[in-house]
Amino acid sequence: MSPQDLLLMSVLSFPLLVLCAAAKDLTSFTIPNWVSLGLLAGWMPAAGAAAAAGAPAGELLTCLGVGFGALVVGMGMFAMRWIGGGDAKLMAAAALWLGAPGLAPFLMWTTLAGGALTFMLIAARRHARDFVGDTGPDASHWVGRLMDRRGDVPYGVAICVGALAAFPYGVVTRAVILPF
C-alpha cells in the first residue's frame, strides 16, 4: 500500500467515524469513546500530510485551538445537561478536523439538522401510536426507546450531518483531498 493510499484512508476515516457515531447514538443513545479517539488519531497523520501538501502551519495549529475551544464549550453544555458527554467529545473531535474555515458551516448545519431532528422526533413521538397502536416496539428495542415521549434526542446524528456538510471546508480536506 502506497503512502498516498494510507493518507487517503486516514482522511476518509473522518466521514466513516462520524457516521459510526450517528448510528451508535441513534440506536443506543451513546457515542463510544473509541469514535472520538479514532478521530483524534486519524487527524494526526492527516494533518501531517496536509502540512506536507502545503497547508500553513498556522492553520493546522488553529485546528488544535478550535478543537480545544469546542471541547470547553461542549463540557459547558454537558454540565448544563443540554447535550451528552459523547456529543461534547464528538463535537470537539469534528471541530479539530474542520478548523476555523469549517467551523461556521459545521455549527450552522449541526444546528439546522438538530432542529429538524428534534421536530421530527416530537412529531413521530406524538403520533407513533396512531400508526402502530400498542403493538409497536417496547422500550427494550432501540426504536421503542427512540419513540419514548420523554426520551432524549440522539444529537450525534445532527453533529454527523454538520460534520459531513462542513468536511469540504476543513483545513485537512482542502489540503489533501481537493488536490487529487
Order of alpha helices (4+ residues) and beta strands (2+ residues): alpha-alpha-alpha-alpha-alpha-alpha-alpha
